[in-house]
Amino acid sequence: MKVCIAEKPSVAREIASVLGATTKRDGYYEGNGYAVTYTFGHLCTLKEPSDYKPYWKSWDLNNLPMLPERFETKVSKDAGIKKQFKIVKSLFDRADVVINCGDAGQEGELIQRWVLNQAGYKGKVERLWISSLTTEAIKEGFNNLKPSEDYDNLYYAGFSRAIGDWLLGMNATRLYTVKHGGYKQVLSVGRVQTPTLAMLVNRFKEIENFKPQPYWELQTMYRDTLFSYEEGRFLKVEDGEKLAAIVKAHDFEIVSTTKKAGNEYAPKLFDLTGLQVYCNTKFGFSADETLKIVQKLYEQKVVTYPRVDTTFLPNDVYPKVPGILKNLTNYAALTAPLHGKKLKKTKKVFDDSKVTDHHAIIPTGQQINLQYNQQQVYNIIVRRFIAVFYPDCKVSNTTVIGKAEKVKFKTTGKEILEKGWRIVFENPNSTSKEAGMLPTFEKGEKGPHEPSFLEKQTKPPNQYTEASLLRAMETAGKQVDDDELREIMKENGIGRPSTRANIIETLFRRKYIKRNKKQVIPTVTGIQLIDTITNELLKSAELTGKWEKQLKDIEKGTFSAGSFIKQMKQMVDRLVYEVRSETKKANISSVNNKTATATKKKTVKKTSGIASEKCPKCKNGSVLKGKSAYGCSEYKKTCDFVIPFQFEGKTISEKQFVRLFQKGSTVNLKGFKVDNVSTEGLVRFDENFKLKLEPKKVKPETKSTSEENICPKCNKGTIIKGKTAYGCSAYKEGCDFRFTYDSIREKANGQQLTKDLVFKILRGN
């Protein structure tokens, strides 16, 4: 019997269907000589510290470092997982061959190898390696099964990653928790999460400590086009003022106009990080949400394997492209120009050297009805795919040089000559024009202009968003805008594409970071933790990037797993010695944890409210709050201003008193008692700065107004306005008068709706 083991029940079901294993059993499918079973992700995990040595269960500095000689796995404690493992093991015991059908990546290899090892299976193992779950891909994969040994290095890399995370996570978390944690506070420290948090904290501090520097810009407006001084900004005002004076005294003249034709290439295909960045920027999806959506699209067979870090396709995909495009019938208007033609093939898309285990995320050609969020993600994946086969966008880049006397100015613009791939992303309903278009300028033309010499200030960098944080993780914190350079730096990024979203979510769960709209900002606890960690290696994105490079080299077979684990053990050993030697305890706690920006807001609040107001009478003293009244700080000295909390039987709020000081009156308030009669009105100061009540002015209701409110059907109730219609207030007594807003608009026949017109329509019903 051939036993196939997949990573999820849903994947096992698809594989079983293709293989003809149609009989459903408890924990597997059977038929046609196959048994297709599954895991639920990790059935097995690395052992806990106490599994190695019982006394390691205690969180005690004397037990650190914990450095097992040999790392071992165990079956997870969950009852459902234990049951499934027994089923899998029983199938392995009867197997002639096991086919590893785990997700085709490092994590998928690790999950299944741990199960195989834990079950003690010693027989033949083959590997299914596919990039999509379509029937065609599964059949092709089973026709080209690989020996399991071909993926040994992939397993060693995954095992090394897990051990590295265990060594640093288990030891450093206990170390900092016991040494620096406050009351019941666990301080989670990790190989990837800590340098990621450090990037956020460093950016936050950079912004907080930023001191703006003034600079000056000399510009001029000529024919509704802004020209800037060719040599840039001025750091000294006097340098710019001299030129500004010259510029104002002369007309503006066009010196030259240069047009240079160029090509703009279609956007790259998506890797996972690129897709997460796009969806965070355009749709506001978190990295984790995007990963879950695209994983679901993969399981629904509409896109290829998503947990990838390349934007390229291998050459063997090229022959399949016409078929994929033909099957994308929902995008027929966009694919029609490509049918029957030799499709464009460039190194910017097809490059075997840039593809390892998997290629970029592309559609499979299968189409199904999708939920709205899924459709948004699927749509952009499909459009990116279609666009790379369209012609390049041809543009004309224009540079115009002008001068006033001898002072030269420059402006640039772009003209789209042929849209090419841009057609794929056009919104037919959009009326916006392409930015950067310039009028036609002729050399030698002159005319009046409007110069300006403005002082500006340098700005701090922006706080991270999830999109920019993902990019920073991809390049180990280095600011890289160029796509080609970013591609080169991916080998040294921190985390893997498939784990970065989880790292960010972990920081949220630990309450080290919080969202502020689109911004991701460290909390007080997060900042305290990074400030407490003095070991720079733990916080270094660059070092973590080097570790990631080593893990990739293990995968390639050019670096030893043993060397990686040895250096991780040495680092942990040094770290424990250093931290245990520290004399001060930080006592970090997340009680009342807030984003770091809340500290500033709190400070501002102390000087807000009535305490920040000047005395309205003497204009010198400030307003103080007493037991029953507000008064001037100069009371009994030079000012006698005082106002009680209660006035005419009503307690007036501090907020309303602030409004009185700032705007001359409160709003209309209810609850005043004048001659035992409940009165509504606003409060003002009289000429002596005492409080006076100004009763609310009630407009007498005209006869016509009250008449028009009477229900035209029952003549008893009044017309009232609801959420979607007007109706009668006597509806509980049986009146069914109702007139919807849509009916009113229809009756209005394009006329502007006014109150008079609405009631005219209602009365005429």
N, C-alpha and C positions, 0 to 999 in steps of 0.2 A: 504494500500500500504506500502511496505517495502522500505525505502529510505537508500541507501548505500552512504557514502561520503568518497571518497579517496583523497589522497594528491596531485595527479597529473592526468591530462587528460589521459596520457598513461596507468596508473595503472587502472583507472576507465574503460578504454576500455577493458583491459584484464579481469577484474572482470565481467563486463557486458556480455562479450562473454561466460564466463563459466555459468553465471546465466540465459542466454537466453534472456537478455534485449537487443535485437538487433536493436530496432528502435532508430535512432539518432535524438535527439531533440536539441534545443538551450541550451547548458550548461549541458546536461545530456543524458543518454541512458535510454530507457524504454522498458518494456516487461516482460511477465511471472510473473506479480505481483510485479516487482521491478522497482525502479527508481535509477539509479546509477549516482551520480553527483560527483563533485570534487572541490578542492581548487587549488590555484596556489602557494602552500607553505602557507605563512602567509596572510590570508585575513584580519585578525584582528591583531592589535598591542596594546601595552600599550599606554595610552594617553600621549600626550606631556605635559610638565610643564604648558604651557599657557592654556591647557584645564582644569586644576584644578583652577588656579588663573591667571587672565589676566596679572597681573604685573610680573609674573614669565617669561614672554616672554623676558624681558630685561635681558641682561647679566650684572648683577650688583652684586657686593659683598654683598650689603645690602639685597639682596633677598635670600642669602644662609644661612643655608641649606634649600633645598626644600624637605620636608618630608610629602608627602600626607598621610592622615589618612587611606584612603582606596584606593587601586589601582584598576583602571578600564581600560577596553579595548574600542577600537573604530575600525570601518572599515577603512582600508587604503584609502587614497584620490584618488588613481588611478581609472579612469573611468571604465576600464575593470574589475577591482576587485569589484567595487561597483555593476556593472551589475550582475556579477556572484553571489555575496552575495544575491542579491534580488531573483535570481533564486533558490538558495539553501534554503533561508527562505521560499519561496512559497511552496517548496516541503516538508519542515518540517511541515508546517501548515496543510498539507494533509496526513501526515505520521501516520501509526499505530505504527510503530517502526522505530527507526533510528539505522543503523548498522555503527559504527565507523570503517572504513577501512583505517585509517591513518597508516603511517609507524609505525611498531611495535617497538617504542622506545619513550624516554621521549619527544623529540621534536615533534614527530608525534602526541602523545597524547595531548600535549599542543595546537598545531595548531587547532585540531578538537574541543577540549573542548571550546576554545575561540569562535569558530564559533557557537557552540551549545548555549553557554551562551548569546552571542550577539544577536542571533536570538530569544532568549526568549523561547526556546523549553523546555517543562516541561514533555514530555512523556517518554516512555520506550526507553532505549538505550542499545544496545548490542555491544560487541567488537570482531572484527575479528583480530586474532593474528596469523600471518604466518611468516615463515622465508624465503620463496621463492615465486616467482610468477608463478610457473608451474601450469598447470591445476589441477594436483593431489593435490598440496599443497592448492590451493584455495578451492577446493571441500572439502578437509579434514577440513580446517579452518571453512567453513560454517556449517559443521556437528558438530562442537565443539565451537560454539559461546559462549563467556563468558559474564556475567553481567558486565556492565560498572563500577559498584562500585568496582569490583576487582582491578581496575587500578586507583582508587582515589589517592592513595599515589604517584603513578608515576606522576599524574597531579600536585599534591601539590609540588613535587620536581621541576618539570619544571617551575611552576609558581613562586616558591621561587627563582630559578636561575634567571629568567627574572627580578624579582623585585630587587634582589641584584645587577644585572648588571645595572639596571636603576638608582638605588640610588647612586652607586659609580660613574658610568659613567657620568650621567648628572651633578651631583654636583662637582665631582673632575675635570672634563673637563672644566667647566665654572670657577671654582675656580682658577686653574693654568693658564688658558688662560687670564683671567682678571688681575691676580696678576703678572704673569711672561711672558706673551706672548709679542712678538715684534709686528711690524707692520702687521696687518691683519693675525697674526699667531694664529691658533687654536691649542691648546695643548691637544691632546686626551689622556685621562687617563682612564684605565679600570681595572676591577677586575682581569682579566687574562692576558691582553696584557702588563700591566705595569711590573708585576713580570717576565714575559717572556723577555721583553726588558732588565730588570735589569740583568738577567742571561747573556745575550749577552754582555752588557756593562762591567759587572764584569769580564767576561772571557777576553774581549779585554784588559782591564786595567792590568789584571794579566799577560798577555803576554807582554804588553808594558813595565811594570815595572820589568819584570823578569831579574834577574842577574844570568848568568850562573855560576855554581860552578864547579871547576875542580875535576876530579877524575881519577883514573888510573886502568886499567884492565890488568891482567896478563893472557895471553893465550898461547896456543902452538898448532901447526899443526902437527898431527901425522897420517900418512897414509891417507892424504887428508881429515882428519876429524879434526874439530876445537874443542879443549878442553879448558874449562875455569877454572880458579882457583876456587876450591870448596867453599871457604868462601866468594866469591864475590869481590866487588870492594874495592880499597884502597882510603882513603881520604887524606892520607899523602904519598907523593912520596917516602920518605925514607923507609917507611915500605915495600913498594912493591919492591924497588930496591934491597934490601937485598935478598929477595926470588928469584927475577929475576936472580941475579948473581949465586945463587945455581942451579937454574933450567938449565941455559945455560951450566953448567959444567958437567951435567949428562945426560945419555940416558933416554928415556921415557919407562916406564914399565906399562903394564896393570895389575891392582890389582884385579879387579872383573868385571864380566858382569852379569847383572841381567835382566831377561826377565819376564814381568808380563802380563799375558793375561787379556784383558778387553773388554768391550762392548761399542760401541758408538751408542747412540740412534738417531733415525731420527730427523730432525729439527721439531720443534713444528708447528702445524697448524697456519695459520695466524689469528691474530686479525687485526683491521684496522691500528693501529700504526705500527705493525710489517711489514705489507704489504707496508706501506708508506716508512718505513726505508729501506726495501729491494729494492724497486723500485728507491729510490733516490740514493742509493749506486751503484746499478747495471746498471740502465738505465738512471740515471740523471733526473728522473721525479721529479717535485716539489710535496710536500705533497698534494697540491690542485689538481694537474693534476691526481695523482693516485686516489684520492677520486672520481673525476669526471668519470674516466675510470671504476672503480669498481662499481660505482653506475649505470653506463650505462649497465655493464655486468649483474647486478641484474635485471634491467628493461628488459633486453633481455632474462631473465630466465635461464642464464647459470651458475650463482653462487647464493649463498644464501645471505641473508641480510648482508650488509657490515659494517654498523656503529656499530661495536661490540668491546668489550674490553676483550674478553676471547679467549684463544687458545684451549679450550676444547670442547668436544661434550657430549651431554647427552646420557644415555644408550639407550634411545628409537630410536636413529638414527642408532644404530648398525645393526638391522635387515634390514635396507634399503641400507646398504653399498654394498652388492653384486650386487644389481640392478643398482646402480650408476656406479660401476666399469664396469659392462657389457655394459652399454650404452656409455661409453667413447671409442667408436670404433677407434677414431683417435689415441688413445694411447694403441691399442690392444697389441702391442709388450711388453708393460710394465705391462698391467693388466693380460695377459695370464697366468703367473705363479701363480696368485692368484685365478683363477677360479676353482670351484669345491673343494676348500680346506676350512677348518675352519679358518676364518680370525683371525688374531692376535687382541687381545683386552687387552689394558693395562690402568692403572690409569693415565698414562702420556697423554692419548688421551681422554678416556671416564671417566668423573667424574661429576656426577650430582651436587655435592656441589660447583663446580667451574663455573656452568652455571646458569645465572639468566634468563633474558628475551630472550636472543639469544645465539646461539653457534658460534664456530669459522667459518670463511669463507671457504666454501667448494663448489665444483662443484655440480650441480643438476643432471648431467648426460645428459642434453640436450646439443646439439652441433649445432652451426651455423657458417657461415663464418664471421670472425671478421676482423676489421681493424688491421694494423700491431701493433700499440701500445696496443690495446685491447688484441690482441693475446699474446703479451709478458706477460701481467699481468695475463691473464687467464691461460697461460701455467704453470707459477710457482705455481699458486693456485692448479691446477690439480696435478702437480708433488709432491707437499708437501702432498696432500691428499693420493695419491697412496703410497708414501714412508712410511707412518706410519704403513702400513699393511705388509711391507716387514720385513724380519728378521733383527735383529740388525747387525751392522757392527762389525766383530770380529777383534781386533787388538792385537798386541804384543808391549807393551811399553818397550823399552830397555834403561837401564841406565848403562853406562860404566864408571868405576873409574880407573884413571891412576895416576902415580906419576913420578916425577923426583927427586931423592933422597927421602926426606920425604915430599915434597910439592905435595899435591894431587890436581888432576884436574877431572872434570866431563863433560860428554856429554850425551845427551839423543836423542833418535830417536824413530820412530814409524814404525811398519811394519803391513800392512793390510793383515790379514790372510783370511778373507772372506768378500767380498765387501758388501753383504747384501743390505741395502737401497741405498747405494752409486750408484748402477747401474742405479737408476732412474734419477740421475742428471748427468750421464756421457755424455760427448760429444764424439761421435764416431770419429770425425775428429781431436780430440786433441791428440797431441803427447807428451804432458808434463808429467813428472813423478811425483809421490807423493813425496812431500818434506819431509825431515827428515829421509830418509833411511840411515842406517849405514852399513859399511862393517862388516864382521864377525871378532870379536876380541877373542883371546884366553888368558886366565889368565896366567900370567907369561911371555908373549912375550915381547921382548925389541927391541929398535931400535932408530935411530937418529930422532930428531924432530926439529921443527923450532919455538922456543919461541918468544913471542913479549910482550913488556911492553909499552902500549900506554896510552898517556894522552887523556882524553875525557872530555866533558863538559855536565852538566845536561841540559836538553831541557825544554822549556816552554810547557804548554799544547797546544793542537791544537785549532785553532779557530773552532767555531761551524759550522757544515754543517746542512742542513735541517734534515738529518737523525739523527745526534747526538743531535740536538735541540729537536726533537720529543721525543727521549729517555729521555732527561733531563726533559721535561715537564711531561712525564709519571711517573717519580720518584721524582718530585718536586725538581729537581736540583741535586739530589744525584747521584754519579757515581756508577752505578750498572751493572755489566757484567753478573752476574749469572741469568739464566732464571727463576729459582724457586723463588729467592728473589725478582726479578722484578715483578713477578706475585703477590706476597704478597703486594708490595708497590703501586700497581696500584690504590688502593682505595684512596691514598693520592696524586695522580698526579694532575697537574693543567690543567684545561680544560677537555673536554671529547674527546674521539677519533674522534667523528664527527665534533668537533669545532676547534681542534688544527690547522688544515690546514688553516682555515679561520682566526684564530688569527695571524698566521705568515703572511698571505697575507695582513691583515689589517696593520701590522707594515710596510710592504713594501709600501702600499698605502699612509700611513702617512709620508713616507720618513724618518722613524726612523732607518731603516736598509736597506742595499743594498747587492746585490750579488757580490762576487769577485770570479769568476769561481764557484767552489762548495762551497766556504766559505760564511757564512752569517755574515756580519760585521755591527756594529752600525755606523750610520752617526754622524756627529758633533752635529746635533740637538738631536738625540737620547741620546747621552752622556750628553748633557747639561740638558735635561729633567730629567734624572735619578739623575744627580748631584744636581739639584734644589730641587727634592723631598726629603725632610729630614725625612719625616715620614716613618720609616722602614717597618711598617705594609703594606703600599701600595706596597712596592717592594718585600715583602717576599714571596718567592715561597712556603716556608713551611706553612705559614699561609693560603695561597690560597689553598694549598693541604688539609689543615684541613677543609676549607669551602667545598671543593669538597666531603670530607668524610661525612660531615654533610648532604649535599644534597643527598648522597647515603643512609644515615640513614633515611632521610625523606621518601625516596622511599621505604625503608624497613618497615617504620612505627615505627622506634625506636627513632626518633627525631622529634621535633615539628617545623612545618613551621613558626609558630608565633615567636618562639625563634630565629630562623635564621634571620628573617626580623628585629626583635627588635635589635639584636646585630649589624646588618648592619647599622641601623639608628643611633645607639650610636656611631659607628666608624666614620660615616660621620659627625656627629655633632662635635666630637672632632677634626676631620681633618680640618673642616672649621675654627674653633676657632684658631687652631695652625697656619694655613697658613695666615689667615687675620692678625695675630699678627706679621708676619715677616716684617722686616724693609727694606730689600733690594729687588730690582726688577731685575730679571735675563735678561729680554728682549730677550728671545729666538726667533730666526727666522730661517726659512729654506731657506732663500734667498741664492743662491749660495751654497746650501747644498752639501756636499761631504762626501764620506766615510772617516772615521777617519784616515785611512792609507794615504789618499791624503795629509795630513798635512806634514807628513814626506817626501813624495816625493817632495813636493814643496820646502822644505828646501834644499834637495839635489840639485835641479835644480839651486838654486842660485849660487852654486859654480861650476856648470858645464859650458860647452861652452868655448869660447875663454878666458874668464876672469880667468879660472882656469889654463891656460897654462903658463909655464915659458918662459921667453925670449929665443929664440933659439940661439941668438948671445952671450950674456953675461952669460946666465944660472943662473943669480941671480935675476934679476927683473922679474915682472909679466907683462903680456900683457894687455894694457889698450886700450879702444875704444875712439877715438877722433871724431871730426866732419866729417873728410874725410879720416882718416887713423887709423891704429892700430900702437901702439908704445910701447916701453919699459918704465916701471915705473921709470927706472933710466936714462931716456932721459935727456940730457944736464948736467948729472952728470958724469957717467962713461960709458954710452952706447948711441950709435946713431941709434939703430935699429928702423926703421919705414917702413911700407908698406901701400900703398894706397888701398882704397876700390876698385877703378877702375884701370884696367891694360889692356893695348892694346885694349881700346875701350869697355871693358866688366866689369860689376860689379860682383865681386866674392863674393859668400855667406860666411857668418861666418862659416858655417858647413864645407865648402871646405878649408877654412884657417886652421881650427882645424885639418883637415886631413893632410894638408901640414906640420903642426908642428909635428904631431904624426907619419906620415908615409913617409914624405919626398917629397910628391907630391900630387896634387889634382888628381881627375879622369880626363879623357878626357872630355873637355868642348867645347861647340860650341859657336860661336858668337864673337871670337876675330877678330880684323881688323888689318891686317899687309899689309902696302902699298895699303890700300883700298880694299884688297882682304879678304873675309870672311875665317877665318882659324879655324880649330879644333885642340885642343892640350891640354896638361897638363902643370901645372905651378910648377916649382921647385925654390929653392934658388940657386943663384950662390955662388961663393966663398966668396963674401962680404955680403951675406945674403940680396941681392936684388932679386926681382922677375925676372925670365926668362921663356919664353914660349918655350916649346918643342913640335913642331907640331906632330900631330898624324902620326904614320908610317902606310902607306897604302900598303898592300901587292899587288903587281901587279897581276891582274887576268890572269891566264894562259889560253892559247887558248883552252885547253881541258876542263877547268872548264866552260868557257862561252859556249862552244859548247854543253856540257852535259845539260845545263840549257834550251836549245832551245826545245820548244814543238815538240815532234816527229810526231804530227798529222798535225798541220798547218804550222810548220816551221817558224812562225812569232813571236808568244808570247813566254814567258818563263814559265818554270814549277814553280809553287808557292805551298806552303804548307798551307793547311787549317786545320780545327779542326778534321776532320775525313778522309780526303783524300788529295791527290795531284791533282792539276788541272792546266789549262792553264790561263795565265794572260789575254789572248785575249778572255775570255769566253763571254764578252759583245759584241764582234764582231762576235760571232757565233761559236767559237771553243768549242766543247763539250768534249774535252779530260778530263778524270777523272779516277783516280786510287785510290781505298780505301785502308786504312791501312791494313784491314783484307785480301784484295787480295794480298798485298805485302808480308804479313806474310805467306800466303798460298804458294806463288811462292818461297819464301825463303826456304821453306821445312825444317825448323829447324835450318838453318844457322843463325849465329849472324848478326843482321842487322847493316851494316855500311853504310856510305854515298855512297861509291862506289857501293856497292851491290844494294842499293835502286835505284840509277840512272841507273844501268845496267838493272834492272827489268823494270823501266819506259821506257827506250829507246827500249827495246825488245818488248814492247806492240804492 
